[in-house]
């Protein structure tokens, strides 16, 4: 496994979608949110492609959109994508992109973390293909925080590697602390693809300042 640069997480995330809801059209179009992989944008900028798996080893879903990012995005970048399916379903097909954020994550880190993790409220943690995804929240008054996934020393070569989610706050601001959403998506293929790996053990610090464990079985 290679070391990856620490990524700063976007904590306060909101997709504000303005829409018209007149009396003749009271029902808003359904907006879907998914963790996706950015695949490509055509050379002429006319079309972009995204893929994702809903959960586990579910079939790969491919989304195409007449859209290009305002700033370049590298192939393979994980995004939280907001979109409206043109077909009205969540299956593969054409979509209208409403917004996105680049998800913090990268690969599993193998260096030693500095200090303890901040407590986090976990909303959801799930595997989709070769990615481990997280939706949580952390309470603090600073503008942002940092989240990384570390392999516990000595466990990465075992049948059940233990991974630790480490959350760090930036310098505290002077305002009142508030709970802010935290999203991340890590590439776990270096571990998950190994034939000798039977499960991944993922630990994080909960809001009681205790260690909680989740186990993902192959």
Secondary structure, DSSP 8 states (H G I E B T S, - for coil): -------EE--S----------TT--S----EEEEEEEEEE-TTSS-EEEEE-SSBT---EEEEES---SS---TT-EEEEEEEETTSSSSSEEEEEEEEEE-EEEE-B-S---S-----EEEEEEEETTEEEEEEEEEESSS-EEEEEEE-TTTTTSTT-EEEEEEEE-S--SS--EEEEEEEEEE-HHHHT-TT--EEEEEEE-TTS-EEEEEEE-
